[in-house]
């Protein structure tokens, strides 16, 4: 019964940015009267509780839908389908990945500690797969390792996973076929504790870190590559990732999960945070210490928490320089002079030993240079030298051009705003050209004064609770017992 009262998760299914938690809903409902997100079901019961941490707020995984469920005799039943999917990293950059239920990363599973869950899994991939519940303490038959704990699930076949979740924290699910992981088969598995952890957070976000090697004019990741040119937060490369909206003074949790080939040092501007959770659950407060950069290793999860006491649009990003840009291109590719043997140990001036002349020469195809942003077959590209549709350092024909050949190392960065292409309610009010400052694993935590927060939340609501449609909520849970 107790768990069923907490069916606020259903109400949260349709709420994207700025999802409200029940402990906060009363206050928020008053502040948002008429235009804020509706208080979620269950809020009334929570408001009548004695003061305390109360019920956890729903997690908000921006740009990713939640996986709906139906209650069957006390069991939350999910339908999970592995299949090829399309993803759009930035506007115009559509790629072919594998995912779950039409999305990459897969939809977010959000349940409560103690829940009995059942996954009706179907494989619509062209090859066998299984689902592993990363970090969950489940019976061996449910562990999802092919041949070891279960038979492979062949194309067109189904498998039912069922277990009780006895932990809480940031977990995830993924295929247990290594190369399939490289095509993106993973998603969040969030388990809320029975009572919210203290100090309670008012915003709870989730970000999945992924990396991809996709050559220009290709749509399919090269899963053998060790070198990645597209880096994404929740399937979006900066500046296309939806900013996180926070009201000044709120306490914020951001959950990070990484599956890939690299570890990512994720850095937050403007605040010191504490790591309050790992892939294994909550970290005791006695073990917290201040950080502003946390290394999220492969197969790890990290929960960050901080008090958003400073207003501003603050960066959250991977600090690996190559992970802060889009569509970097190796100095090799289809335009390589076929007759020329590759020499090793050469520099840019010698074309890295791979081509005639300077590696970034305008005489070479754009693919040799490092285009940034939404470069597609239809879009202008630049090898970053010579005339370009976008100004380099704001002066493609002047000082910048004159510096070519005179300043060692030039050129490096270019400046390419795309504010209009990535505009959505959550970006309202950002300064002109803001989008040029973001690429790859970069997004914003917008800590907004109440009036500005309300204004932008109204726009988010008017647009339908976020820029991306969420699946319809499942039918309301009937009253009755909660079977285990
Ligand atoms: Cu990184």
Boltz pocket constraint, residues with backbone or C-beta under 6 A from the ligand:
constraints:
  - pocket:
      binder: B
      contacts: [[A, 262], [A, 263], [A, 264], [A, 265], [A, 318], [A, 319], [A, 320], [A, 323], [A, 441]]
      max_distance: 6.0
